[in-house]
Amino acid sequence: MYKIFMLIAVSALTIGWIAYAIWMRKVCEEERQQPKQESKRLKKTKSEITDWAQKMAQFKKPERKPPERDK
């Protein structure tokens, strides 16, 4: 009885894994064919970084005045 159960269980498990592998391959191929779309959050982050980089490029270091010495 145990041997019959194990043969059925192992066979079902093997068929299940094969079906899963075929399905995953199909899903991966469909994903590759679709154009990649950037999310709104990613676009916002990129624009914020670009704005920050432009501000940093325009930044001028303040001139440092030498300390006044008492005479």
PyMOL commands that set and color helices and strands:
alter all, ss='L'
color gray80, all
select helices_A, chain A and resi 2-33+40-58
alter helices_A, ss='H'
color red, helices_A
deselect
rebuild
show_as cartoon
